[in-house]
Amino acid sequence: MFPAIPQNTVRAARAIYGKGNLYLQLGDHLNTLVSDLNPELLAMQLDGNPATFLAVLTIVQYVEELTDLELARSIQRRIDLRYALHLPIPGPRFDPLSLCTFRCKVLTDQRYQSLFEEMLKNLYPEICSDKLISIPDTTCVVKTICANTIRASVIKAMSRCIEALSANYFHWLRQIAFPYWYERYNRSCVAAGTGTLVQQKELTLDDLTGDIQHLLQEASQARSQEINQIQEIKELRQIWGQMSRYNSDIQCTFCLNNHMERRRLFGQTDQIQTLAQS
């Protein structure tokens, strides 16, 4: 079960949000919604966090179409989410890699799949604005989140490449770049930390794969081999290698192995330890 909502979180949330806020309603009823779960499932822990906590996060992530990094930032910034999750204000930063680890468990461990199925059934109608929508399949939720996370990672990697090439090899880049690249990989959006643009979220992995293949192929054939030594090009090749091994039917390998962005943005992060189950 989740601990009581901290009083500082209660005061802040009620001062900002009205009674109709879905996440405040979720926080008020969270323990009731999970009370009928198998005690063995309730007791499961993963990466120092209760599995039920990671399940709630994953459902919120799916509903709001957030990547792992976007959700980790949202937990820090949004009082309504901290209220829903029974977290204090302020609190330790959350390692987004735990979300990917949880998704891997849902795909490979029957206990975690059973837990997530039950949590989806109980919680999804509470935070979905369309009450008539059907409850999604657990595999569908995992694949959707993984696709969003992969897409965001590729967009950021391509944005960094284009920025680096523009600064050092502008004439070469102008010769090989597709005209839509400068809009598709909008660096200002990524740098501002505002998440991906709506147009970027509409991109398919096939779209992004074609762009990566084209850029890396042109770089390999470039007269100046210095282009291939650019750190951003090396990182893009690493991501491409991970994507080639990614199998969405059985794992989220790409997300799990993509530590680069986590190290860059979070460093040595603290796990949320405040939700030790009672």
C-alpha angles and dihedrals in degrees: 000000000000120000121247116285108264113251094235089056091048093051094046095046096047091048092054106033134049126237091262095065108125095216094051088051089049091051092051093053102029097109091046090052093054098036094096094055121115107271090230090057091046090054096054117118130194126185090347093306129103110256089229089060092052090047092055090049091050092051091050089047092053094047094049095039093234129160120231092262093045091052092048089053092046091055089057096045107034120076092193092060092047089051091050091050095043092240128153127243114267105021141167119285118262123236106231092205087075088068091057091046089053092050090052089053091050089055097045109026121064092207093058091043090053091048093049093047090054093045091049091051093050103036108029095073089050096060102027111099091211103067092186095059116110121248109261124238115259093238090051090053093050095047092047093051093045091050090051092049094047092047092052092048092051093047091052093047092049091046091054091048094051091047092050093046092046090055097046110017104025097148092050092047092050090055097052105029123103111237094242095056095087091058098036094053099042104181095189091064092050094045092050090056092231095132126245123324120252089249090053092051089056092060117107124222087247089060092051094043091056091052093049093048092050095049095045093046092051090047091052090052096044117120091228109068088192087082090067090053094060108117093228091055090050091051091050091052089052091052090048090053090051092049091052089058096043115118111183092191096068111013149006093234095155094056093042095051097040096096094144097086093042092054092046097050104029109022111185101358130190119240116232102259098168095090099067104153119250 
